[in-house]
Amino acid sequence: MPRNDPTDTGGLFIGRRPGTAPVRFRTPPERGDDRRRRTDGVLAGLVLVIEALLVLSVWGPQPVGWLWIGSQLDYRTGSVTLGIACAFFGLIATLILTLMVATRLDGLWQLLRRAAGHDQREGMLGRIFVVTAVVAAAGFTAWFLLLEGPGSSLAPR
Amino acid sequence: MGLRDYYRQFEAMPPEEISAELRARRDERRRTAVSKVDPLDLSGTTWHEPPHPDAVNAATFALRRAVNEPPDLAATALREALAAHHGVAVAQVAVGHGAGELLRALLGRVVAGGGEALVAWPGWQPLPALVEGAGGVAVPVAPAAPALLARAGERTRAVIVTSPSDPTGERLSRRALRDLRSRLPEQALLIVDEALGEFAPGGDDAAGLVADLPGLVVLRSFSKAHAMAGLRVGAALGPAELVGRLGPSGGVGAPGQAAAAWALTPDGLALARRRRAAAAAAHRQLAAALAGSPLAAPPAGVPFAWLSSDAEDGPALAARLAAAQVFVAPGRLWGDERHVRAALRGPEAVDRLAGALRG
């Protein structure tokens, strides 16, 4: 198979650049009318918001939730190890579950975008992860520095 | 269309599925495309494979040395190897730019001024022109000792025999040549063009007679069995006072000398024997393929066949082969309307030739 990465071919593109091929359908799709396409566009936006919120939950609510569950377990059983293990494995499990759901949502979003008339070649999951990570990091920093305040070693009272 | 089906029609095909579809489409296109038949040129007599890599290495080694200097003008190493191989004195060996050039030089000394040269015909196709070019008179004679002896006379200065013959592949044995030499007029030089000598059975070539017969000159070539036609190296074996004047004044190029010297090593000689065996096998393959048809070629050890048919003449045969993109040398080049000469360039080419011949 010929290599088409320009770094492998002395700057020459051989064939199409990776990821730039047009979308190929098994059969040419029968598109809906304008109203249906507008509806699909709105639905796509809705799915994107849900997908973003779901991914955002990975950076805050899910870890916090599992820490709370772990602490409750520690409190009720008196076993710190059990609490940490529960929080750790629970967090991993929901992370995987979240990724599975987010992947399906991303696929659904692509279908809705195409149904709405867009030449949608890629999903948004990767970008959403980056954006939500930035948002979560900024939110945590703001909470930590402005709302909660630094710890005593940084700003002793 | 249901809601689920409506959205599923917007699913993109995965890359593996796209590739499989493109491959299937390509295969179908190839299957239905008009097949292109490449032309097969069987009109020559040179070996169809390149020279042995060691011969090329020897030539390259010589080339990468001091080619700004002239080569060994006397080609000492090559002449010594030739003399040892053919059992003659070094002084009886001349090296030149191919057997044809040596023959031209020889004829210039022998038949110039209207001397008559009997040319065993059919023979090497340029022979009559070479005789005429040297100022002699070429007389074609049937390639058999009685015919040559019957035609030889006081005016005859040379008798030229191609053995093995190009185009027929027939050859004169040492015994026949010795007999011919002994019965020819003394002034008539017997010249044997043995460019295809490597395809003769071992121990029965004319070169082995040079040490014994003073009125004999044998020409050898590295262009045929050794596949070095591009290097232009040949040799003349004969009386020292005659062949000593045949070599080119500037000598033969160093790469050609080196490659030819390699051809005379045990490895080079073994290669020539393998090619002789391959040529004989090609003849057997062709004979088997043509069995039961009106087509025939006399058995020979040379890498070409002198083909004829009971059902059609030579031009019709050549035209039929040409229609199948197989090109052969028509017999009319030798004044023969019954035959064509076809090179046997390996088993696949012989198969295709046989297929085209049988139609």
Interface residues (C-beta under 8 A of the other chain):
Chain A: V23 R24 F25 R26 T27 P29 E30 G32 L108 Q110 L111 L112 R114 A115 R121
Chain B: M1 Y6 Y7 R8 Q9 F10 E11 A12 M13 I18
